[in-house]
């Protein structure tokens, strides 16, 4: 099969592209950059989600589109409205004009309307566009995804190598169910390859283990070999901290959307939706081995992580 992947050089899209090409499928990577380590059976279309005509051209001959592109902070014209809502509308319209049979969309576990979070609301609006597309679709609603190239393990590792302190979000323990990226890729592949169990379904994706955010962070710190002093700080502090980091860092240690996500827990899909088939439910525990496999090179944050350093080059 031939599958187009928006955000194909990103974390989830990149892992999906690797898995598909490993099984001999053709992949068209849709990304604003041409950077990819893949070569075998891969094409790269260096276009953004705003170019509807170019998307239609890139989708030509594709059987399915996996729409994995998304943002967790707004920068310039890259707003939630433009990327999540208008971008998804462009992807759906281009897929229909190109004769694509299936669209698979990666949303977020608690994406929902009327909650006061532009991130959550825009992701849900994108879900509705996909569900109303008239195409065969699958909407996946994962929670915390981890693995090599993610934000979670990457930023925690760098933070532990940089700071002796770590502040938990909010004054109350929240629960999470971390999901290994490979456990998300398996149902994604089944959906794009037309498994009938995924026809016109919205499905939650959550890891097999429920634990507090504190326990998860401490587990990562133990694997990294660091023992930071941990404490709690109220939400107002983290929102202010995230606001500053969004303006200072290329990829913020934490964004405003992530503060909201972590403040309410990530173990329940909203609105309620279907569960995965038993044979494709996540099984990888958030263990020392799985954490170690996803860790980046051990090093602190550097000047290159700051936006003004990039601008000076």
Secondary structure, DSSP 4 states (H G I P E B T S, - for coil): -EEEEETTTSHHHHHHHHHHHHTT-EEEEEESS---S--TTEEEEE--TT-HHHHHHHHTT-SEEEE----SS-BTTB-HIIIIIIHHHHHHHHHHHHT--EEEEE--TT--SSSS-HHHHHHHHHHHHHHTSSSEEEEEEE--EESTT-SHHHHHHHHHHH-SEEEEESSS--EE--EEHHHHHHHHHHHHTT-GGGTTEEEEE--S--EEHHHHHHHHHHHHT---EEEEE-HHHHHHHHHHHHHHBSS-SS-HHHHHHHHT-BSS-SS--BPPPGGGS------HHHHHHH---S----GGGBHHHHHH-
